Each structure stands twice: as C-alpha cells, then as structure tokens.
Amino acid sequence: NKLELAAHMVEQAVQEFPTETKAILLCDSWYPKGAIRRIVSADSQLELIANVRVDTKLYDLPPAPTGKRGRPAKRGRVLDCHLDFDLHTQIGDYLVGTRKVMTNLFPDPIYATVTTHNPENSSSYRIFISTIMPEDILLNDQELETLCPEIPEADRNRLLPYGLYGFRWAIEVIFYEQKTFWSFGKYMVRSKKGIESYVNFLAIAYSCVQLLPFKQERYAHLKEESSQVKKQLIGMAIQQEVFFYTFVLSIENRIKSLAILKAYEQWVEEKHNF
C-alpha cells in the first residue's frame, strides 16, 4: 500500500529529528488521508502542510457556547472556498486568502490558504492546509525573507505555511528530470531489491551531476545549464575518459608510439578546459 509505505518512511524520518523540534511534512493532495493522516494526528512532533482537493469540506470555527442544554457544536457553518475567503494578497499572478477552519480530516482547527489566478473561474482555485499555525512557526525576519522572498513583507507571517509548501515543488522538478532524461521507471529488473538498488543508484548519479558544478570550479559554467545539458556533457566526458584510459593502457603495453601519446596528452589538456 502506497500510503502505508509513505507513512512508514515518514515515521522513520521523524525519529531523526530532536524531540523538541517540529517536523513538517509537505505533500500533494494524494497523501492527506489514511495512514498519513493517522500518523500526523498521532504524533505531536509531526505537522502537515498539503495541497488538498478543491472539494474538501471546510467549516467555520465552532461558535461560542450559547449556554443552552445539549452538546456544543464541533464545527461552524460550511465554507465555500470561492466566496468565504478574503483574497487579501497578490503573489505574482495569484490572489491569496487565508483563515482558520475546521475539516473532517483533523479534529483541531487548521490553517487554510486559498489561491486563484482568476476569481471568475471556479476551476482555478486551489486549497492548501496546514496543521501548524503561522504564529507557531518560529522564524526571525531574515529567515522569513530567505524562505519566502516572493511574499510581500507585510504578509510573510500569515502566509508562511503557503510559502513553505513551495519547497515541495523541487521534488516535482527532480522527478520530471529523472523520468525525462534519466530513464527513471525503465528498469529491467523485477525483484524488489533490484528495483530499490536501481532507484537508489539513479538518485545518487543524478545528485552527483547536479552538485558537481558547485563543488568543482572547472565545471562552474554548468551551474545554470539544464539537467539534460549537464547529463549529456558530463556523460560524454566520462565516456571519453574511460575510453582513453583503456586505450592508453593498451598502447603503453604493446605500442611505443610518441605520436599517439602526444595526441593523448593534447586531449587531456583540452579536457581540463571543459
């Protein structure tokens, strides 16, 4: 079960955090249910910021006690994301509104953010929820500016959960690049261990190629290049190096040719300028 597997991975990851530190799980609309919802509800150290389906039921906060007999209401009236959110901030092309709400997902109030790029088009609305309130995310002004540079300064505190959700987009970019340029999913093995080894090896190779321009000055010019270009250029360099290394071993043992060795030295010099 995909949800159970994800919940198990989250549970293992949270154990690595200091007990006094909050861990915030960022996920898309497929995950805030089932095993994920249960583990977030059960673990006080774990919080959730997620995109949810636009038809997710949202309720106003419970009304104040009336003093009348009977069980007090757990939730207020049903909210409409198209009408009941004040779109108070513009970020790029999007209008953004927030408020504290109740849902059927969690028993306690959560923080909801609604965005749209066209208020006249109901299908353009998106809903994001956070089990942690903005005032409980303790960051100084410099950290806020670093984490949420696109959000107007006056709105950074109340839009912090929405700003933090933006970090999840990097995961989508990674998966897209691995699927498109790195043959992710085209494995030729069937065993669970074989698939896991393939995925892990691919992730390591991808990470190395992405980090290389930042770790070695000679590849610094590749920092702004696309994943496809970096993979192609570095892959070609590796192929050339393997070929010439094997070739030179052969000629050193069998052929004494100064011309060939000189050509090889010239290639090495050009390679250093790559």
Contacts in CASP RR format, 6 or more apart in sequence:
PFRMAT RR
TARGET T0000
AUTHOR 0000-0000-0000
METHOD contacts of the structure
MODEL  1
NKLELAAHMVEQAVQEFPTETKAILLCDSWYPKGAIRRIVSADSQLELIA
NVRVDTKLYDLPPAPTGKRGRPAKRGRVLDCHLDFDLHTQIGDYLVGTRK
VMTNLFPDPIYATVTTHNPENSSSYRIFISTIMPEDILLNDQELETLCPE
IPEADRNRLLPYGLYGFRWAIEVIFYEQKTFWSFGKYMVRSKKGIESYVN
FLAIAYSCVQLLPFKQERYAHLKEESSQVKKQLIGMAIQQEVFFYTFVLS
IENRIKSLAILKAYEQWVEEKHNF
1 35 0 8 1.000
3 31 0 8 1.000
3 33 0 8 1.000
3 34 0 8 1.000
3 35 0 8 1.000
3 36 0 8 1.000
4 35 0 8 1.000
6 31 0 8 1.000
6 35 0 8 1.000
6 36 0 8 1.000
7 35 0 8 1.000
7 36 0 8 1.000
7 38 0 8 1.000
7 39 0 8 1.000
10 25 0 8 1.000
10 36 0 8 1.000
10 39 0 8 1.000
10 46 0 8 1.000
11 39 0 8 1.000
11 43 0 8 1.000
13 23 0 8 1.000
14 23 0 8 1.000
14 43 0 8 1.000
14 45 0 8 1.000
14 46 0 8 1.000
17 23 0 8 1.000
17 45 0 8 1.000
19 45 0 8 1.000
21 45 0 8 1.000
22 45 0 8 1.000
22 46 0 8 1.000
22 47 0 8 1.000
22 132 0 8 1.000
22 136 0 8 1.000
22 137 0 8 1.000
23 45 0 8 1.000
23 46 0 8 1.000
23 47 0 8 1.000
24 46 0 8 1.000
24 47 0 8 1.000
24 48 0 8 1.000
24 49 0 8 1.000
24 132 0 8 1.000
24 164 0 8 1.000
25 36 0 8 1.000
25 40 0 8 1.000
25 46 0 8 1.000
25 47 0 8 1.000
25 48 0 8 1.000
25 49 0 8 1.000
25 50 0 8 1.000
26 49 0 8 1.000
26 50 0 8 1.000
26 164 0 8 1.000
26 165 0 8 1.000
26 166 0 8 1.000
26 167 0 8 1.000
26 168 0 8 1.000
27 36 0 8 1.000
27 48 0 8 1.000
27 50 0 8 1.000
27 51 0 8 1.000
27 168 0 8 1.000
28 50 0 8 1.000
28 51 0 8 1.000
28 168 0 8 1.000
29 50 0 8 1.000
29 51 0 8 1.000
29 52 0 8 1.000
29 53 0 8 1.000
31 50 0 8 1.000
32 48 0 8 1.000
32 50 0 8 1.000
32 52 0 8 1.000
32 105 0 8 1.000
32 129 0 8 1.000
33 105 0 8 1.000
36 48 0 8 1.000
37 105 0 8 1.000
37 106 0 8 1.000
39 46 0 8 1.000
40 46 0 8 1.000
40 47 0 8 1.000
40 48 0 8 1.000
40 106 0 8 1.000
40 131 0 8 1.000
41 106 0 8 1.000
41 107 0 8 1.000
47 130 0 8 1.000
47 131 0 8 1.000
47 132 0 8 1.000
48 129 0 8 1.000
48 130 0 8 1.000
48 131 0 8 1.000
48 132 0 8 1.000
49 128 0 8 1.000
49 129 0 8 1.000
49 130 0 8 1.000
49 131 0 8 1.000
49 132 0 8 1.000
49 161 0 8 1.000
49 164 0 8 1.000
49 165 0 8 1.000
50 128 0 8 1.000
50 129 0 8 1.000
50 130 0 8 1.000
50 165 0 8 1.000
51 126 0 8 1.000
51 127 0 8 1.000
51 128 0 8 1.000
51 165 0 8 1.000
52 105 0 8 1.000
52 127 0 8 1.000
52 128 0 8 1.000
52 129 0 8 1.000
53 127 0 8 1.000
54 81 0 8 1.000
54 125 0 8 1.000
54 126 0 8 1.000
54 127 0 8 1.000
56 103 0 8 1.000
56 105 0 8 1.000
56 127 0 8 1.000
56 129 0 8 1.000
57 78 0 8 1.000
57 103 0 8 1.000
57 104 0 8 1.000
58 78 0 8 1.000
58 79 0 8 1.000
58 81 0 8 1.000
58 84 0 8 1.000
58 101 0 8 1.000
58 102 0 8 1.000
58 103 0 8 1.000
58 112 0 8 1.000
58 127 0 8 1.000
59 75 0 8 1.000
59 76 0 8 1.000
59 77 0 8 1.000
59 78 0 8 1.000
59 79 0 8 1.000
59 101 0 8 1.000
59 102 0 8 1.000
59 103 0 8 1.000
60 75 0 8 1.000
60 76 0 8 1.000
60 77 0 8 1.000
60 79 0 8 1.000
60 84 0 8 1.000
60 101 0 8 1.000
60 102 0 8 1.000
61 75 0 8 1.000
61 76 0 8 1.000
61 100 0 8 1.000
61 101 0 8 1.000
61 102 0 8 1.000
61 109 0 8 1.000
62 72 0 8 1.000
62 73 0 8 1.000
62 74 0 8 1.000
62 75 0 8 1.000
62 76 0 8 1.000
62 102 0 8 1.000
63 73 0 8 1.000
63 76 0 8 1.000
65 72 0 8 1.000
74 102 0 8 1.000
74 107 0 8 1.000
75 102 0 8 1.000
76 102 0 8 1.000
79 85 0 8 1.000
79 101 0 8 1.000
81 114 0 8 1.000
81 125 0 8 1.000
81 127 0 8 1.000
82 119 0 8 1.000
82 122 0 8 1.000
82 125 0 8 1.000
84 99 0 8 1.000
85 97 0 8 1.000
85 98 0 8 1.000
85 99 0 8 1.000
85 112 0 8 1.000
85 114 0 8 1.000
86 97 0 8 1.000
86 99 0 8 1.000
87 95 0 8 1.000
87 96 0 8 1.000
87 97 0 8 1.000
87 114 0 8 1.000
87 116 0 8 1.000
87 119 0 8 1.000
88 96 0 8 1.000
88 97 0 8 1.000
88 98 0 8 1.000
88 155 0 8 1.000
89 95 0 8 1.000
89 96 0 8 1.000
89 97 0 8 1.000
89 151 0 8 1.000
89 152 0 8 1.000
89 155 0 8 1.000
89 159 0 8 1.000
90 96 0 8 1.000
91 150 0 8 1.000
91 151 0 8 1.000
91 152 0 8 1.000
91 159 0 8 1.000
92 150 0 8 1.000
93 117 0 8 1.000
94 115 0 8 1.000
94 116 0 8 1.000
94 117 0 8 1.000
95 115 0 8 1.000
95 116 0 8 1.000
95 117 0 8 1.000
95 119 0 8 1.000
96 113 0 8 1.000
96 114 0 8 1.000
96 115 0 8 1.000
96 159 0 8 1.000
96 162 0 8 1.000
97 113 0 8 1.000
97 114 0 8 1.000
97 115 0 8 1.000
98 111 0 8 1.000
98 112 0 8 1.000
98 113 0 8 1.000
98 114 0 8 1.000
98 158 0 8 1.000
98 159 0 8 1.000
98 162 0 8 1.000
99 111 0 8 1.000
99 112 0 8 1.000
100 109 0 8 1.000
100 110 0 8 1.000
100 111 0 8 1.000
100 112 0 8 1.000
100 133 0 8 1.000
101 109 0 8 1.000
101 110 0 8 1.000
101 111 0 8 1.000
101 112 0 8 1.000
102 109 0 8 1.000
102 110 0 8 1.000
103 110 0 8 1.000
103 129 0 8 1.000
105 129 0 8 1.000
106 131 0 8 1.000
108 131 0 8 1.000
110 129 0 8 1.000
110 130 0 8 1.000
110 131 0 8 1.000
111 129 0 8 1.000
111 130 0 8 1.000
111 131 0 8 1.000
111 132 0 8 1.000
111 133 0 8 1.000
111 134 0 8 1.000
111 161 0 8 1.000
112 127 0 8 1.000
112 128 0 8 1.000
112 129 0 8 1.000
112 130 0 8 1.000
113 127 0 8 1.000
113 128 0 8 1.000
113 129 0 8 1.000
113 130 0 8 1.000
113 159 0 8 1.000
113 161 0 8 1.000
113 162 0 8 1.000
114 125 0 8 1.000
114 126 0 8 1.000
114 127 0 8 1.000
114 128 0 8 1.000
115 125 0 8 1.000
115 126 0 8 1.000
115 128 0 8 1.000
115 162 0 8 1.000
116 124 0 8 1.000
116 125 0 8 1.000
116 126 0 8 1.000
117 124 0 8 1.000
118 124 0 8 1.000
128 161 0 8 1.000
128 162 0 8 1.000
128 165 0 8 1.000
130 161 0 8 1.000
132 161 0 8 1.000
134 157 0 8 1.000
134 158 0 8 1.000
134 159 0 8 1.000
134 160 0 8 1.000
134 161 0 8 1.000
135 157 0 8 1.000
137 160 0 8 1.000
137 161 0 8 1.000
137 164 0 8 1.000
139 147 0 8 1.000
139 160 0 8 1.000
144 156 0 8 1.000
144 157 0 8 1.000
144 160 0 8 1.000
145 153 0 8 1.000
145 156 0 8 1.000
147 160 0 8 1.000
147 163 0 8 1.000
147 164 0 8 1.000
148 156 0 8 1.000
148 159 0 8 1.000
148 160 0 8 1.000
148 163 0 8 1.000
148 164 0 8 1.000
151 159 0 8 1.000
151 162 0 8 1.000
151 163 0 8 1.000
174 206 0 8 1.000
175 184 0 8 1.000
177 206 0 8 1.000
177 227 0 8 1.000
177 228 0 8 1.000
178 184 0 8 1.000
178 202 0 8 1.000
178 203 0 8 1.000
178 206 0 8 1.000
179 185 0 8 1.000
180 228 0 8 1.000
181 227 0 8 1.000
181 228 0 8 1.000
181 231 0 8 1.000
182 202 0 8 1.000
182 205 0 8 1.000
182 206 0 8 1.000
182 231 0 8 1.000
183 202 0 8 1.000
184 199 0 8 1.000
184 202 0 8 1.000
187 194 0 8 1.000
187 195 0 8 1.000
187 198 0 8 1.000
187 199 0 8 1.000
189 195 0 8 1.000
189 197 0 8 1.000
189 198 0 8 1.000
206 227 0 8 1.000
209 227 0 8 1.000
209 230 0 8 1.000
209 231 0 8 1.000
209 234 0 8 1.000
210 227 0 8 1.000
210 230 0 8 1.000
212 219 0 8 1.000
212 222 0 8 1.000
212 230 0 8 1.000
212 234 0 8 1.000
213 219 0 8 1.000
213 220 0 8 1.000
213 221 0 8 1.000
213 222 0 8 1.000
213 223 0 8 1.000
213 225 0 8 1.000
213 230 0 8 1.000
214 220 0 8 1.000
214 223 0 8 1.000
218 272 0 8 1.000
218 274 0 8 1.000
219 234 0 8 1.000
219 274 0 8 1.000
222 229 0 8 1.000
222 230 0 8 1.000
222 233 0 8 1.000
222 234 0 8 1.000
225 233 0 8 1.000
233 274 0 8 1.000
237 271 0 8 1.000
237 274 0 8 1.000
240 267 0 8 1.000
240 271 0 8 1.000
241 271 0 8 1.000
244 264 0 8 1.000
244 267 0 8 1.000
244 268 0 8 1.000
247 264 0 8 1.000
248 261 0 8 1.000
248 264 0 8 1.000
251 257 0 8 1.000
251 260 0 8 1.000
251 261 0 8 1.000
END
